[in-house]
Amino acid sequence: MKYRIVYNKKECIGAAECEALSPDFWKIASNGKADLKSAVQNPKTGNFELEIDEAQFKKQQSVAGSCPSGCIKVEKVQ
Ligand code: SF4
């Protein structure tokens, strides 16, 4: 099973919970917003997307749940 993180950077308020919980995936950039490392921007939605495996699924779900602006989603890839 494959999963995907979908990150709406426009809504990020720089609270940094993502980086604190998962520094391998998330980093606060100099503009104060989080970067999802190695993510690719979807040209249609503007969201940043990154495929992850089962091993990262629960961890990234907890990251999404801790983001105060709700701008991180983790979804199943078809
Ligand atoms: S937890 Fe959410 S709002 Fe905070 S820096 Fe990360 S993505 Fe942005």
Residues whose N, C-alpha, C, O or C-beta is under 5 A from the ligand:
A	BS01	SF4	C12 I13 G14 A15 A16 E17 C18 A34 S66 C67 P68 S69
